[in-house]
Amino acid sequence: MKILFTKSLDKEKVSEKLGTLALSGVEVSVDFVEVINTEFIKTKTFGLKNNSLIFTSVNGVKAFFNNGFSPNENFAEPKNYNKIYVVGSQTKKELRQHNFGTFKLCKNASELSNFITENSVNEKFLHFCGDIALDILDEKLPLQNISYKKIPVYKTELLYPKIDEKYQAIVFFSPSGVRSFAKFNNLDGMQIFSIGKTTTSELEKLTDNKIITSSKNTLADLLNLIKISI
């Protein structure tokens, strides 16, 4: 069984996680290909007072701090305090690396949009994201008269690799990664694994194949799904 991951990961760790498949007589080999490249955008800092912050990716968090921004988490200053909303446990983990917490964690942008429209309509939101971020929040929040603004802090380049080797399974980590891979490759005859619902939605535009999707939006959960599905 040959599996292609559309992202560079630690080969030893991935192989170790999937190694138990050999016990069932399935020999597994893994390869990795980068399908996107990201680069931080230099952004002049400005005051965050009276705004809630949204991060939907690890790169958004990294670029935010790389540009010199810093949230205010002092509860004693309610007018200056920045609530932080995030999508994905890895995004939350990256914030913790910078010693900041999270007010609300959601699995995907749709879940976050629903939470905000039900609970946070009077807040003003700044979304630190990539230049080709999905428009789910941008489409839904203004319709509810919720103040929302995208702040692009990194750009994503689609690399469009051409894969000649044959694989039995493929693993995707983002909608942009799906678009990049699909330009010169097809998914015929492959088992498809997806990191989460948003990535799966992009895949469903391209194939009728069954897509096995992580419910926890984590690599660990995705590797467990591969183990039990192959």
Secondary structure, DSSP 8 states (H G I E B T S, - for coil): -EEEESS---HHHHHHHHGGGGGGT---EEEE---EEEEE--------TT-EEEE-SHHHHHHHHHTT------TT-TTT---EEEESHHHHHHHHHTT---SEEESSHHHHHHHHHHH-TTSEEEEEEETT--SHHHHHTGGGT-EEEEEEEEEEEE------S--SEEEE--HHHHHHHHTT---TT-EEEESSHHHHHHHTTT--S-EEE-SS-SHHHHHHHHHHH-
